[in-house]
Amino acid sequence: MAATGSEKQGSKAFYVSTPIYYVNDAPHLGHAYTTVAGDVLTRWHRQRGEKVWYLTGTDEHGQKIMRTAEANGVTPQEWCDKLVEEAWKPLWEHLDIANDDFIRTTQKRHTDRVQEFVQDLYDKGEIYKGGYEGPYCVGCEEYKLPGDLIEAEDGTKLCPIHKKPVEILKEENYFFKLSEYGPKLLEFYEANPGFVQPESARNEVVNFVKQGLQDLSISRSTFDWGIPIPWDDKHVIYVWVDALLNYATAVGYNENPAKFEETFPANVHLVGKDILRFHAVIWPAMLMAQGLPVPGRVAANGWLMVGGEKMSKSNLTGIKPQDLTSHFGVDAYRWYFLRAIAFGSDGSFSWEDFTARYTSELANDYGNLASRVAAMVGKYFGGELPAATADGDAEKAVHEGLAKAVATADAKIGEELDFQGGILAIFDFVKQVNGYITEQEPWKVAKDESEEGRARLATILYTAAESLRAVAVLLNPIMPETSQALWESLGAEASLGALAAQPVQDAGEWGKLPAGTTVTKGAILFPRLEDPKKD
């Protein structure tokens, strides 16, 4: 989907990336959680009027992909093509993800640049040939330290993430001198305390590096599904080195200097906490070795839990996002996970919790407010928004509440990546407007047909409609479809222009919605839920 919104030209883009997802299977809720978070963040910054670049994509090399393809009787490339075109891209379109690019690590624009990057490091003496033997998890595509492993009842050593036995691999490989970058990384973390978030993740990374880093094996010679080492085609480049470089190759590394200069490095890398070390240790060390700038932030989200276990295909708790969107709708889906779970923390999903929040906050608080206001403007003023004539203390409290909501949401979502805190600020204001209407009782005021009574009624309904105008702007990055419906219902499209062009930071400026606008009661934003089908 193409990005929208006004942009400031000539400045560095606000660049956000998701992990590139491993295409050994179809995407589940965990993948979608990170991608929706990145979409909300980048939509927010677009609606600030900033130049933005949002990157996502797929990681398509490595032993796990090769084995999965073999098990399905196809080549690795055929497997990747099928999954990307039939599962991954359609899901992002379904969830209304406004990514600017989708990188695939089997694309020539990526593979050629990866070879050049690794060749440069080799020529600089940062890579050498050596041997290694150790426990390897194919699921993680990573050598494990013995202390990282857990033990099954029969004594078998297991990967702590996948709960599957590791394999003992012995290879002659090429190594990157990662161990030399420990002091540089620690110095960088000290100077940039916000580089890794949340703080618990930062502490984990710092402690890991303080224990001493081992040189990183950057090639594999026991299989061939990967990018060949340019000076030794008996080896392929380690899939994680290949994957991490997508953040550079996708924005013009060694190919489009102007694009690279205005985009790289990423302002925010969004990652799952299980791949934090790759992004917060290996990636910045590689960039330092190449003399390139380091990302602004690596933000690790927690795990989505179902039945107390991390959601993944390997433990059979994977749930398709479409299972939820078909019941709750896409906008409610986008809203729920960022509302219910503090970004950076683990969180549990349940149908019951989703249903309760949908009914209470979306349908009753927000959707019902929009319906009531439109209905009253229609009933009492023939659908023409009246002008407010005399704001009293009650209205001034609403003005102040909106200003506070805008400032809080902008700081929480746009800067702190506290999506939950930002959404709560917006919905606290929605509750305030509901309370305002309950206290002012416009249905009773309407019975006073005097000039003063009509003026008072006009002020109440204008205050409510103008509040909804601001709410539509603030919720547009989170729930674009329903926000657009509300925007049109308020007549704002005709009077103020496109919703995506409304700056979120200016949403609190009171009085933007002009009197005389035609307000119509559209479809219910969040319809009553039917009972989900039981198998």
Disulfide bonds with the S-S distance in Angstrom:
none
